[in-house]
């Protein structure tokens, strides 16, 4: 004669808690938190300023940031500098709280002050640089963390996509995420480093991203493959993604010898 077993309510509650905890853990593991990126652009007026700013980042700023838990700081020169050369610095943060902590404590660290004295205390008539432009970005959901390429000879392209309104900027971001454009990049050899929505900065609304390749020749070939991709042609023809980009700015960069990207 079969018997019907009744589940103890206490045991049932424990099972529900275990399942809920497991779900939370798996969800956290499956979806890494989106990082934040600070992109600094130094405008320089002389080779001496470039050397001084680079020395500061190599000997003072990067060691201080690493000590504060910030890894993979990128420092890049332009491949073809203009009349006013620029230096680009990319700093990744795990959260806005980490960003805030760095801003409040960065210049208080004694070793940083000592190693960066020439830069930090540059005199009024001999500034360390002409100006800094800075933007704060949030990583895309489909590329939530910066991807550091292998330490080999390579070039980087930094691209800014401006939109004529906030609504259409969001649509372009959707095109990269849910639309699958980031995956098309990967399939055609366009190796991502980061994709970020600009929260604070210039030329808004915009998104900014960086891709990399072993050489300019390889980079051109990958862009050609991307443009010829049937998936890209289909995606770009969808009406919901029409007129999402009003202007594109592109600059080619090479990492400094001490860059961590």
VODRENGU-56183 format. One record per residue: x, y, z of N, C-alpha, C in turn; residue number from 1; residue in three letters. Coordinates in nm, 2 decimals, padded with zeros to 4 digits. Example, Ala and Ser with C-alpha at 12.3 -4.5 7.8 and 13.67 -1.06 7.14 Angstrom:
PAVEX   n_px   n_py   n_pz  ca_px  ca_py  ca_pz   c_px   c_py   c_pz   i  aa
PAVEX  01.32 -00.57  00.78  01.23 -00.45  00.78  01.32 -00.33  00.78   1 ALA
PAVEX  01.28 -00.22  00.71  01.37 -00.11  00.71  01.29  00.00  00.79   2 SER
// end
This chain:
PAVEX   n_px   n_py   n_pz  ca_px  ca_py  ca_pz   c_px   c_py   c_pz   i  aa
PAVEX  00.09 -00.12  00.00  00.00  00.00  00.00  00.09  00.12  00.00   1 UNK
PAVEX  00.07  00.21 -00.10  00.16  00.33 -00.11  00.12  00.43 -00.01   2 UNK
PAVEX  00.22  00.51  00.03  00.19  00.62  00.13  00.23  00.75  00.07   3 UNK
PAVEX  00.16  00.85  00.10  00.19  00.98  00.05  00.27  01.06  00.16   4 UNK
PAVEX  00.39  01.10  00.12  00.48  01.17  00.21  00.45  01.32  00.21   5 UNK
PAVEX  00.44  01.38  00.32  00.42  01.53  00.33  00.55  01.60  00.35   6 UNK
PAVEX  00.59  01.70  00.27  00.71  01.77  00.29  00.70  01.87  00.40   7 UNK
PAVEX  00.80  01.86  00.49  00.80  01.95  00.61  00.81  02.09  00.56   8 UNK
PAVEX  00.73  02.18  00.61  00.73  02.32  00.56  00.87  02.39  00.59   9 UNK
PAVEX  00.93  02.34  00.69  01.07  02.40  00.72  01.17  02.36  00.62  10 UNK
PAVEX  01.16  02.23  00.58  01.25  02.18  00.47  01.22  02.25  00.34  11 UNK
PAVEX  01.09  02.27  00.31  01.05  02.33  00.19  01.11  02.47  00.19  12 UNK
PAVEX  01.10  02.54  00.30  01.16  02.68  00.30  01.31  02.68  00.28  13 UNK
PAVEX  01.38  02.58  00.34  01.52  02.57  00.32  01.56  02.54  00.17  14 UNK
PAVEX  01.48  02.46  00.11  01.50  02.43 -00.03  01.48  02.55 -00.12  15 UNK
PAVEX  01.38  02.63 -00.09  01.36  02.75 -00.17  01.47  02.85 -00.15  16 UNK
PAVEX  01.52  02.86 -00.03  01.63  02.95  00.00  01.76  02.91 -00.08  17 UNK
PAVEX  01.78  02.78 -00.07  01.90  02.72 -00.14  01.89  02.75 -00.29  18 UNK
PAVEX  01.77  02.72 -00.35  01.75  02.75 -00.49  01.76  02.90 -00.53  19 UNK
PAVEX  01.71  02.98 -00.44  01.72  03.12 -00.47  01.86  03.17 -00.46  20 UNK
PAVEX  01.94  03.12 -00.36  02.08  03.16 -00.35  02.16  03.12 -00.47  21 UNK
PAVEX  02.13  02.99 -00.52  02.20  02.94 -00.63  02.17  03.02 -00.76  22 UNK
PAVEX  02.04  03.06 -00.77  02.00  03.15 -00.88  02.08  03.28 -00.88  23 UNK
PAVEX  02.08  03.34 -00.76  02.15  03.47 -00.75  02.30  03.46 -00.79  24 UNK
PAVEX  02.36  03.35 -00.74  02.51  03.33 -00.76  02.53  03.31 -00.91  25 UNK
PAVEX  02.45  03.22 -00.97  02.46  03.19 -01.12  02.44  03.32 -01.20  26 UNK
PAVEX  02.34  03.40 -01.16  02.31  03.52 -01.23  02.42  03.62 -01.22  27 UNK
PAVEX  02.48  03.63 -01.11  02.60  03.72 -01.09  02.72  03.67 -01.17  28 UNK
PAVEX  02.74  03.54 -01.18  02.85  03.49 -01.25  02.83  03.50 -01.40  29 UNK
PAVEX  02.70  03.49 -01.45  02.67  03.50 -01.59  02.67  03.64 -01.64  30 UNK
PAVEX  02.65  03.74 -01.56  02.64  03.87 -01.60  02.74  03.96 -01.52  31 UNK
PAVEX  02.86  03.97 -01.57  02.96  04.06 -01.50  02.91  04.20 -01.50  32 UNK
PAVEX  02.94  04.27 -01.39  02.90  04.41 -01.38  02.97  04.49 -01.49  33 UNK
PAVEX  02.89  04.59 -01.54  02.95  04.68 -01.64  03.05  04.77 -01.58  34 UNK
PAVEX  03.17  04.78 -01.64  03.28  04.87 -01.60  03.25  05.01 -01.64  35 UNK
PAVEX  03.33  05.10 -01.58  03.33  05.24 -01.62  03.47  05.28 -01.67  36 UNK
PAVEX  03.47  05.37 -01.77  03.60  05.40 -01.83  03.62  05.56 -01.83  37 UNK
PAVEX  03.74  05.60 -01.79  03.77  05.74 -01.80  03.87  05.75 -01.92  38 UNK
PAVEX  03.84  05.83 -02.01  03.93  05.85 -02.13  03.98  05.99 -02.12  39 UNK
PAVEX  04.11  06.01 -02.10  04.18  06.14 -02.09  04.25  06.17 -02.22  40 UNK
PAVEX  04.24  06.29 -02.27  04.32  06.33 -02.39  04.40  06.45 -02.35  41 UNK
PAVEX  04.53  06.43 -02.35  04.62  06.54 -02.33  04.66  06.61 -02.46  42 UNK
PAVEX  04.64  06.74 -02.46  04.69  06.82 -02.57  04.83  06.88 -02.53  43 UNK
PAVEX  04.93  06.85 -02.61  05.06  06.89 -02.58  05.12  06.99 -02.68  44 UNK
PAVEX  05.22  07.07 -02.64  05.27  07.17 -02.73  05.41  07.15 -02.77  45 UNK
PAVEX  05.48  07.05 -02.71  05.62  07.03 -02.74  05.66  06.88 -02.71  46 UNK
PAVEX  05.77  06.84 -02.77  05.82  06.70 -02.73  05.85  06.69 -02.58  47 UNK
PAVEX  05.90  06.80 -02.53  05.93  06.80 -02.38  05.81  06.77 -02.30  48 UNK
PAVEX  05.69  06.83 -02.34  05.57  06.80 -02.26  05.53  06.66 -02.28  49 UNK
PAVEX  05.54  06.60 -02.40  05.50  06.46 -02.42  05.59  06.37 -02.33  50 UNK
PAVEX  05.72  06.40 -02.33  05.81  06.32 -02.25  05.78  06.33 -02.10  51 UNK
PAVEX  05.75  06.45 -02.06  05.72  06.47 -01.92  05.59  06.40 -01.88  52 UNK
PAVEX  05.48  06.41 -01.96  05.35  06.35 -01.93  05.37  06.19 -01.93  53 UNK
PAVEX  05.44  06.14 -02.03  05.46  06.00 -02.03  05.54  05.95 -01.91  54 UNK
PAVEX  05.64  06.03 -01.87  05.72  05.99 -01.76  05.64  05.98 -01.63  55 UNK
PAVEX  05.55  06.08 -01.62  05.46  06.09 -01.51  05.37  05.96 -01.50  56 UNK
PAVEX  05.31  05.93 -01.61  05.22  05.81 -01.61  05.30  05.68 -01.59  57 UNK
PAVEX  05.42  05.67 -01.64  05.50  05.55 -01.63  05.55  05.53 -01.48  58 UNK
PAVEX  05.60  05.64 -01.42  05.67  05.63 -01.30  05.58  05.66 -01.17  59 UNK
PAVEX  05.47  05.74 -01.20  05.39  05.78 -01.08  05.25  05.74 -01.09  60 UNK
PAVEX  05.18  05.78 -01.20  05.03  05.76 -01.20  04.99  05.61 -01.21  61 UNK
PAVEX  05.05  05.54 -01.31  05.01  05.40 -01.32  05.05  05.32 -01.19  62 UNK
PAVEX  05.17  05.33 -01.14  05.19  05.26 -01.01  05.09  05.29 -00.90  63 UNK
PAVEX  05.06  05.42 -00.89  04.96  05.46 -00.79  04.82  05.40 -00.81  64 UNK
PAVEX  04.78  05.40 -00.94  04.65  05.34 -00.97  04.65  05.19 -00.95  65 UNK
PAVEX  04.76  05.12 -00.99  04.77  04.98 -00.96  04.76  04.95 -00.82  66 UNK
PAVEX  04.82  05.03 -00.74  04.82  05.01 -00.59  04.68  05.03 -00.53  67 UNK
PAVEX  04.60  05.11 -00.60  04.46  05.13 -00.56  04.36  05.03 -00.62  68 UNK
PAVEX  04.42  04.93 -00.69  04.33  04.83 -00.74  04.29  04.85 -00.89  69 UNK
PAVEX  04.34  04.95 -00.95  04.31  04.98 -01.09  04.41  04.91 -01.18  70 UNK
PAVEX  04.37  04.81 -01.26  04.46  04.74 -01.35  04.43  04.78 -01.50  71 UNK
PAVEX  04.53  04.75 -01.58  04.51  04.76 -01.73  04.49  04.91 -01.77  72 UNK
PAVEX  04.58  04.99 -01.73  04.57  05.13 -01.77  04.65  05.15 -01.90  73 UNK
PAVEX  04.58  05.20 -02.00  04.64  05.22 -02.13  04.68  05.36 -02.16  74 UNK
PAVEX  04.80  05.37 -02.22  04.86  05.50 -02.26  04.90  05.49 -02.40  75 UNK
PAVEX  04.85  05.58 -02.49  04.87  05.57 -02.63  04.91  05.70 -02.69  76 UNK
PAVEX  04.99  05.69 -02.79  05.03  05.80 -02.88  04.96  05.79 -03.01  77 UNK
PAVEX  04.94  05.90 -03.08  04.89  05.90 -03.21  04.99  05.84 -03.31  78 UNK
PAVEX  04.94  05.77 -03.41  05.02  05.71 -03.51  05.08  05.82 -03.60  79 UNK
PAVEX  04.99  05.92 -03.62  05.03  06.04 -03.71  05.00  06.17 -03.63  80 UNK
PAVEX  05.09  06.21 -03.55  05.06  06.33 -03.47  05.04  06.46 -03.55  81 UNK
PAVEX  04.95  06.54 -03.51  04.93  06.67 -03.58  05.01  06.78 -03.53  82 UNK
PAVEX  04.98  06.90 -03.55  05.06  07.02 -03.51  05.06  07.03 -03.35  83 UNK
PAVEX  04.94  06.99 -03.29  04.94  06.98 -03.15  04.92  06.83 -03.11  84 UNK
PAVEX  05.02  06.76 -03.09  05.01  06.62 -03.06  04.93  06.59 -02.93  85 UNK
PAVEX  04.87  06.47 -02.93  04.79  06.43 -02.82  04.84  06.30 -02.76  86 UNK
PAVEX  04.81  06.28 -02.63  04.83  06.15 -02.56  04.70  06.11 -02.50  87 UNK
PAVEX  04.67  05.98 -02.52  04.54  05.92 -02.48  04.57  05.83 -02.36  88 UNK
PAVEX  04.49  05.84 -02.26  04.50  05.76 -02.14  04.36  05.70 -02.11  89 UNK
PAVEX  04.36  05.56 -02.10  04.23  05.49 -02.07  04.24  05.42 -01.93  90 UNK
PAVEX  04.15  05.46 -01.84  04.15  05.41 -01.71  04.02  05.33 -01.68  91 UNK
PAVEX  04.03  05.20 -01.66  03.90  05.13 -01.63  03.87  05.12 -01.48  92 UNK
PAVEX  03.75  05.13 -01.44  03.70  05.12 -01.31  03.59  05.02 -01.30  93 UNK
PAVEX  03.59  04.94 -01.19  03.49  04.84 -01.17  03.36  04.90 -01.13  94 UNK
PAVEX  03.36  05.02 -01.07  03.23  05.08 -01.03  03.25  05.23 -01.01  95 UNK
PAVEX  03.14  05.30 -01.00  03.15  05.44 -00.97  03.20  05.47 -00.84  96 UNK
PAVEX  03.18  05.38 -00.74  03.24  05.39 -00.61  03.39  05.39 -00.62  97 UNK
PAVEX  03.45  05.30 -00.70  03.59  05.29 -00.72  03.64  05.42 -00.78  98 UNK
PAVEX  03.57  05.47 -00.88  03.61  05.59 -00.95  03.61  05.71 -00.85  99 UNK
PAVEX  03.51  05.72 -00.76  03.51  05.83 -00.66  03.62  05.81 -00.56 100 UNK
PAVEX  03.65  05.69 -00.52  03.76  05.67 -00.43  03.89  05.71 -00.48 101 UNK
PAVEX  03.92  05.68 -00.61  04.04  05.72 -00.67  04.05  05.87 -00.68 102 UNK
PAVEX  03.94  05.94 -00.72  03.95  06.08 -00.73  03.98  06.15 -00.60 103 UNK
PAVEX  03.93  06.09 -00.49  03.95  06.16 -00.36  04.09  06.13 -00.29 104 UNK
PAVEX  04.15  06.02 -00.34  04.27  05.98 -00.27  04.40  05.98 -00.36 105 UNK
PAVEX  04.38  05.99 -00.49  04.49  05.97 -00.58  04.61  06.06 -00.55 106 UNK
PAVEX  04.59  06.19 -00.53  04.70  06.28 -00.51  04.75  06.29 -00.37 107 UNK
PAVEX  04.69  06.21 -00.28  04.73  06.21 -00.14  04.84  06.11 -00.11 108 UNK
PAVEX  04.86  06.01 -00.20  04.95  05.90 -00.18  05.09  05.95 -00.19 109 UNK
PAVEX  05.17  05.94 -00.08  05.31  06.00 -00.08  05.40  05.95 -00.19 110 UNK
PAVEX  05.40  05.83 -00.22  05.49  05.78 -00.33  05.45  05.84 -00.46 111 UNK
PAVEX  05.32  05.86 -00.48  05.28  05.92 -00.61  05.32  06.06 -00.61 112 UNK
PAVEX  05.31  06.14 -00.50  05.35  06.28 -00.50  05.50  06.29 -00.53 113 UNK
PAVEX  05.58  06.20 -00.47  05.72  06.21 -00.49  05.76  06.17 -00.63 114 UNK
PAVEX  05.71  06.06 -00.68  05.75  06.02 -00.82  05.69  06.12 -00.92 115 UNK
PAVEX  05.58  06.18 -00.90  05.52  06.27 -00.99  05.54  06.42 -00.97 116 UNK
PAVEX  05.64  06.45 -00.89  05.67  06.59 -00.84  05.68  06.69 -00.96 117 UNK
PAVEX  05.75  06.65 -01.06  05.78  06.74 -01.18  05.65  06.78 -01.25 118 UNK
PAVEX  05.56  06.67 -01.26  05.43  06.69 -01.33  05.34  06.77 -01.24 119 UNK
PAVEX  05.32  06.72 -01.12  05.22  06.77 -01.02  05.25  06.92 -00.99 120 UNK
PAVEX  05.38  06.95 -00.97  05.42  07.09 -00.93  05.48  07.17 -01.04 121 UNK
PAVEX  05.44  07.14 -01.17  05.49  07.22 -01.28  05.46  07.37 -01.26 122 UNK
PAVEX  05.55  07.46 -01.29  05.53  07.60 -01.27  05.43  07.66 -01.37 123 UNK
PAVEX  05.38  07.77 -01.33  05.28  07.84 -01.41  05.32  07.87 -01.55 124 UNK
PAVEX  05.45  07.91 -01.57  05.50  07.95 -01.70  05.56  07.83 -01.78 125 UNK
PAVEX  05.56  07.71 -01.71  05.61  07.59 -01.78  05.52  07.47 -01.74 126 UNK
PAVEX  05.39  07.48 -01.79  05.29  07.38 -01.76  05.33  07.24 -01.81 127 UNK
PAVEX  05.29  07.14 -01.75  05.32  07.00 -01.79  05.25  06.96 -01.92 128 UNK
PAVEX  05.14  07.03 -01.95  05.06  07.00 -02.07  04.97  07.13 -02.10 129 UNK
PAVEX  04.92  07.13 -02.22  04.83  07.25 -02.25  04.69  07.24 -02.19 130 UNK
PAVEX  04.63  07.12 -02.21  04.50  07.10 -02.16  04.46  06.95 -02.15 131 UNK
PAVEX  04.37  06.91 -02.07  04.32  06.78 -02.06  04.17  06.78 -02.09 132 UNK
PAVEX  04.12  06.69 -02.18  03.98  06.66 -02.20  03.95  06.53 -02.14 133 UNK
PAVEX  03.84  06.51 -02.07  03.81  06.38 -02.01  03.67  06.35 -02.03 134 UNK
PAVEX  03.64  06.22 -02.05  03.51  06.17 -02.06  03.49  06.05 -01.97 135 UNK
PAVEX  03.37  06.03 -01.92  03.34  05.91 -01.84  03.24  05.83 -01.91 136 UNK
PAVEX  03.27  05.70 -01.93  03.18  05.61 -02.00  03.14  05.49 -01.92 137 UNK
PAVEX  03.03  05.43 -01.96  02.98  05.30 -01.90  02.99  05.20 -02.01 138 UNK
PAVEX  03.04  05.08 -01.97  03.06  04.97 -02.07  02.92  04.92 -02.12 139 UNK
PAVEX  02.92  04.87 -02.24  02.80  04.81 -02.30  02.77  04.68 -02.23 140 UNK
PAVEX  02.64  04.65 -02.23  02.60  04.52 -02.16  02.66  04.40 -02.23 141 UNK
PAVEX  02.68  04.40 -02.36  02.73  04.29 -02.43  02.89  04.29 -02.44 142 UNK
PAVEX  02.95  04.39 -02.38  03.09  04.38 -02.36  03.12  04.46 -02.23 143 UNK
PAVEX  03.08  04.39 -02.11  03.08  04.46 -01.99  03.22  04.49 -01.93 144 UNK
PAVEX  03.32  04.42 -01.98  03.45  04.43 -01.92  03.55  04.45 -02.03 145 UNK
PAVEX  03.65  04.53 -02.00  03.76  04.56 -02.10  03.83  04.43 -02.14 146 UNK
PAVEX  03.87  04.42 -02.26  03.94  04.30 -02.31  04.08  04.34 -02.35 147 UNK
PAVEX  04.18  04.29 -02.28  04.32  04.32 -02.30  04.38  04.23 -02.40 148 UNK
PAVEX  04.43  04.28 -02.51  04.49  04.20 -02.62  04.62  04.15 -02.57 149 UNK
PAVEX  04.67  04.05 -02.64  04.80  03.99 -02.61  04.91  04.10 -02.63 150 UNK
PAVEX  05.01  04.09 -02.55  05.12  04.19 -02.56  05.21  04.16 -02.68 151 UNK
PAVEX  05.17  04.21 -02.80  05.24  04.19 -02.92  05.23  04.33 -02.99 152 UNK
PAVEX  05.32  04.34 -03.10  05.31  04.46 -03.18  05.17  04.47 -03.24 153 UNK
PAVEX  05.10  04.59 -03.22  04.97  04.61 -03.27  04.93  04.75 -03.28 154 UNK
PAVEX  04.83  04.78 -03.35  04.77  04.92 -03.36  04.63  04.92 -03.30 155 UNK
PAVEX  04.59  05.04 -03.26  04.45  05.05 -03.21  04.38  05.16 -03.28 156 UNK
PAVEX  04.25  05.14 -03.30  04.17  05.25 -03.35  04.06  05.29 -03.25 157 UNK
PAVEX  04.06  05.42 -03.22  03.96  05.47 -03.13  03.86  05.55 -03.21 158 UNK
PAVEX  03.73  05.51 -03.20  03.62  05.56 -03.28  03.51  05.62 -03.19 159 UNK
PAVEX  03.47  05.74 -03.23  03.36  05.80 -03.16  03.24  05.82 -03.26 160 UNK
PAVEX  03.12  05.77 -03.22  03.00  05.78 -03.30  02.91  05.88 -03.24 161 UNK
PAVEX  02.89  05.99 -03.30  02.80  06.09 -03.25  02.66  06.07 -03.31 162 UNK
PAVEX  02.56  06.10 -03.23  02.42  06.09 -03.28  02.35  06.23 -03.27 163 UNK
PAVEX  02.25  06.25 -03.35  02.18  06.38 -03.35  02.09  06.40 -03.23 164 UNK
PAVEX  02.05  06.29 -03.16  01.97  06.30 -03.04  02.00  06.18 -02.95 165 UNK
PAVEX  01.95  06.20 -02.82  01.98  06.09 -02.72  01.90  05.96 -02.76 166 UNK
PAVEX  01.78  05.98 -02.82  01.70  05.86 -02.86  01.78  05.78 -02.96 167 UNK
PAVEX  01.83  05.84 -03.06  01.90  05.77 -03.17  02.04  05.72 -03.12 168 UNK
PAVEX  02.10  05.78 -03.02  02.22  05.73 -02.97  02.19  05.60 -02.90 169 UNK
PAVEX  02.08  05.59 -02.82  02.04  05.47 -02.76  02.02  05.36 -02.86 170 UNK
PAVEX  01.96  05.39 -02.97  01.93  05.29 -03.07  02.06  05.23 -03.13 171 UNK
PAVEX  02.16  05.32 -03.15  02.29  05.27 -03.20  02.35  05.18 -03.10 172 UNK
PAVEX  02.34  05.21 -02.97  02.40  05.12 -02.87  02.32  04.99 -02.87 173 UNK
PAVEX  02.19  04.99 -02.89  02.11  04.87 -02.90  02.16  04.79 -03.02 174 UNK
PAVEX  02.19  04.85 -03.13  02.24  04.78 -03.25  02.37  04.70 -03.22 175 UNK
PAVEX  02.45  04.76 -03.14  02.58  04.69 -03.10  02.54  04.58 -03.00 176 UNK
PAVEX  02.45  04.60 -02.91  02.42  04.50 -02.81  02.32  04.39 -02.86 177 UNK
PAVEX  02.19  04.42 -02.85  02.09  04.33 -02.89  02.09  04.30 -03.04 178 UNK
PAVEX  02.13  04.40 -03.12  02.14  04.38 -03.26  02.25  04.28 -03.31 179 UNK
PAVEX  02.35  04.27 -03.23  02.46  04.17 -03.26  02.57  04.23 -03.33 180 UNK
PAVEX  02.59  04.36 -03.34  02.70  04.42 -03.42  02.83  04.38 -03.36 181 UNK
PAVEX  02.84  04.38 -03.22  02.97  04.34 -03.16  03.01  04.20 -03.20 182 UNK
PAVEX  02.92  04.11 -03.21  02.95  03.97 -03.25  03.00  03.97 -03.40 183 UNK
PAVEX  02.94  04.06 -03.48  02.98  04.07 -03.62  03.13  04.12 -03.62 184 UNK
PAVEX  03.16  04.21 -03.54  03.30  04.26 -03.53  03.39  04.14 -03.50 185 UNK
PAVEX  03.36  04.06 -03.40  03.44  03.95 -03.37  03.46  03.85 -03.49 186 UNK
PAVEX  03.35  03.82 -03.55  03.35  03.72 -03.66  03.43  03.77 -03.78 187 UNK
PAVEX  03.44  03.90 -03.80  03.52  03.95 -03.91  03.66  04.00 -03.87 188 UNK
PAVEX  03.70  03.96 -03.75  03.84  03.99 -03.70  03.86  04.13 -03.64 189 UNK
PAVEX  03.76  04.21 -03.62  03.77  04.34 -03.56  03.77  04.31 -03.40 190 UNK
PAVEX  03.89  04.30 -03.35  03.90  04.26 -03.21  03.87  04.38 -03.11 191 UNK
PAVEX  03.76  04.37 -03.03  03.73  04.48 -02.94  03.82  04.49 -02.82 192 UNK
PAVEX  03.84  04.61 -02.77  03.90  04.64 -02.65  03.80  04.69 -02.55 193 UNK
PAVEX  03.72  04.79 -02.59  03.61  04.83 -02.50  03.50  04.90 -02.59 194 UNK
PAVEX  03.38  04.90 -02.54  03.27  04.98 -02.60  03.21  05.06 -02.48 195 UNK
PAVEX  03.19  05.19 -02.49  03.14  05.27 -02.38  03.04  05.37 -02.43 196 UNK
PAVEX  02.93  05.39 -02.35  02.84  05.50 -02.37  02.89  05.62 -02.29 197 UNK
PAVEX  02.91  05.73 -02.35  02.96  05.85 -02.29  02.85  05.91 -02.20 198 UNK
PAVEX  02.88  05.91 -02.07  02.79  05.97 -01.97  02.82  06.12 -01.94 199 UNK
PAVEX  02.95  06.15 -01.94  02.99  06.29 -01.92  03.11  06.31 -02.02 200 UNK
PAVEX  03.11  06.42 -02.10  03.22  06.44 -02.18  03.18  06.54 -02.30 201 UNK
PAVEX  03.26  06.54 -02.40  03.23  06.63 -02.51  03.16  06.55 -02.63 202 UNK
PAVEX  03.11  06.63 -02.73  03.05  06.57 -02.85  02.94  06.48 -02.82 203 UNK
PAVEX  02.86  06.51 -02.71  02.75  06.42 -02.67  02.62  06.46 -02.75 204 UNK
PAVEX  02.53  06.36 -02.77  02.54  06.22 -02.73  02.63  06.14 -02.82 205 UNK
PAVEX  02.71  06.05 -02.76  02.80  05.96 -02.84  02.83  05.83 -02.77 206 UNK
PAVEX  02.88  05.74 -02.85  02.94  05.62 -02.79  03.09  05.62 -02.84 207 UNK
PAVEX  03.17  05.55 -02.77  03.31  05.55 -02.80  03.36  05.40 -02.79 208 UNK
PAVEX  03.44  05.36 -02.88  03.49  05.22 -02.87  03.63  05.22 -02.92 209 UNK
PAVEX  03.70  05.11 -02.89  03.84  05.08 -02.93  03.85  04.94 -02.98 210 UNK
PAVEX  03.91  04.93 -03.10  03.94  04.80 -03.15  04.09  04.79 -03.19 211 UNK
PAVEX  04.14  04.67 -03.21  04.28  04.65 -03.23  04.31  04.54 -03.33 212 UNK
PAVEX  04.43  04.55 -03.39  04.48  04.45 -03.49  04.63  04.45 -03.49 213 UNK
PAVEX  04.69  04.34 -03.54  04.83  04.33 -03.54  04.90  04.43 -03.63 214 UNK
PAVEX  04.83  04.48 -03.73  04.89  04.58 -03.82  04.78  04.66 -03.89 215 UNK
PAVEX  04.82  04.77 -03.96  04.73  04.85 -04.03  04.67  04.77 -04.15 216 UNK
PAVEX  04.75  04.69 -04.21  04.71  04.60 -04.32  04.60  04.51 -04.28 217 UNK
PAVEX  04.63  04.44 -04.16  04.53  04.35 -04.11  04.40  04.42 -04.07 218 UNK
PAVEX  04.41  04.54 -04.02  04.30  04.62 -03.97  04.21  04.65 -04.09 219 UNK
PAVEX  04.27  04.70 -04.20  04.20  04.73 -04.32  04.12  04.61 -04.38 220 UNK
PAVEX  04.19  04.49 -04.38  04.13  04.37 -04.43  04.01  04.33 -04.34 221 UNK
PAVEX  04.02  04.35 -04.21  03.91  04.31 -04.13  03.79  04.41 -04.15 222 UNK
PAVEX  03.81  04.53 -04.17  03.70  04.63 -04.20  03.64  04.59 -04.33 223 UNK
PAVEX  03.72  04.55 -04.43  03.66  04.51 -04.56  03.57  04.39 -04.54 224 UNK
PAVEX  03.61  04.29 -04.46  03.53  04.17 -04.43  03.40  04.21 -04.36 225 UNK
PAVEX  03.41  04.31 -04.27  03.30  04.35 -04.20  03.20  04.41 -04.29 226 UNK
PAVEX  03.24  04.50 -04.38  03.15  04.57 -04.47  03.09  04.48 -04.57 227 UNK
PAVEX  03.15  04.36 -04.60  03.10  04.26 -04.70  03.02  04.16 -04.63 228 UNK
PAVEX  03.01  04.16 -04.50  02.94  04.05 -04.42  02.79  04.06 -04.45 229 UNK
PAVEX  02.73  03.95 -04.48  02.59  03.94 -04.50  02.51  03.98 -04.38 230 UNK
PAVEX  02.56  03.94 -04.26  02.50  03.97 -04.14  02.49  04.12 -04.11 231 UNK
PAVEX  02.61  04.19 -04.15  02.61  04.34 -04.13  02.52  04.40 -04.23 232 UNK
PAVEX  02.51  04.36 -04.35  02.42  04.42 -04.45  02.28  04.40 -04.41 233 UNK
PAVEX  02.24  04.29 -04.35  02.11  04.27 -04.31  02.07  04.36 -04.19 234 UNK
PAVEX  02.17  04.36 -04.09  02.14  04.44 -03.97  02.13  04.59 -04.00 235 UNK
PAVEX  02.22  04.64 -04.09  02.23  04.78 -04.12  02.11  04.83 -04.20 236 UNK
PAVEX  02.04  04.73 -04.26  01.92  04.77 -04.35  01.79  04.78 -04.27 237 UNK
PAVEX  01.80  04.74 -04.14  01.68  04.75 -04.06  01.64  04.89 -04.03 238 UNK
PAVEX  01.51  04.93 -04.05  01.47  05.07 -04.03  01.49  05.12 -03.89 239 UNK
PAVEX  01.48  05.04 -03.79  01.50  05.09 -03.65  01.64  05.14 -03.62 240 UNK
PAVEX  01.74  05.10 -03.71  01.87  05.15 -03.69  01.92  05.26 -03.79 241 UNK
PAVEX  01.82  05.31 -03.86  01.85  05.41 -03.96  01.88  05.55 -03.89 242 UNK
PAVEX  01.97  05.62 -03.95  02.00  05.76 -03.90  02.05  05.76 -03.75 243 UNK
PAVEX  02.11  05.66 -03.70  02.16  05.66 -03.56  02.29  05.72 -03.54 244 UNK
PAVEX  02.37  05.74 -03.65  02.50  05.80 -03.64  02.51  05.92 -03.73 245 UNK
PAVEX  02.54  06.04 -03.67  02.55  06.16 -03.75  02.69  06.20 -03.79 246 UNK
PAVEX  02.79  06.15 -03.71  02.93  06.18 -03.74  03.02  06.08 -03.68 247 UNK
PAVEX  03.13  06.04 -03.75  03.22  05.95 -03.69  03.36  06.01 -03.69 248 UNK
PAVEX  03.43  06.00 -03.57  03.56  06.04 -03.56  03.65  05.92 -03.53 249 UNK
PAVEX  03.76  05.91 -03.60  03.85  05.80 -03.58  04.00  05.85 -03.57 250 UNK
PAVEX  04.07  05.79 -03.48  04.21  05.82 -03.46  04.28  05.68 -03.44 251 UNK
PAVEX  04.40  05.67 -03.50  04.48  05.55 -03.49  04.59  05.57 -03.39 252 UNK
PAVEX  04.61  05.48 -03.30  04.70  05.49 -03.18  04.80  05.37 -03.18 253 UNK
PAVEX  04.91  05.40 -03.11  05.00  05.29 -03.08  05.03  05.30 -02.93 254 UNK
PAVEX  05.04  05.19 -02.86  05.07  05.20 -02.71  05.21  05.24 -02.68 255 UNK
PAVEX  05.23  05.31 -02.57  05.36  05.34 -02.53  05.43  05.21 -02.47 256 UNK
PAVEX  05.55  05.22 -02.45  05.62  05.09 -02.41  05.58  05.05 -02.27 257 UNK
PAVEX  05.52  05.14 -02.19  05.48  05.10 -02.05  05.33  05.08 -02.04 258 UNK
PAVEX  05.25  05.10 -02.15  05.11  05.09 -02.15  05.07  04.95 -02.11 259 UNK
PAVEX  04.97  04.93 -02.02  04.92  04.80 -01.98  04.82  04.74 -02.07 260 UNK
PAVEX  04.78  04.82 -02.18  04.70  04.77 -02.28  04.77  04.77 -02.41 261 UNK
// end
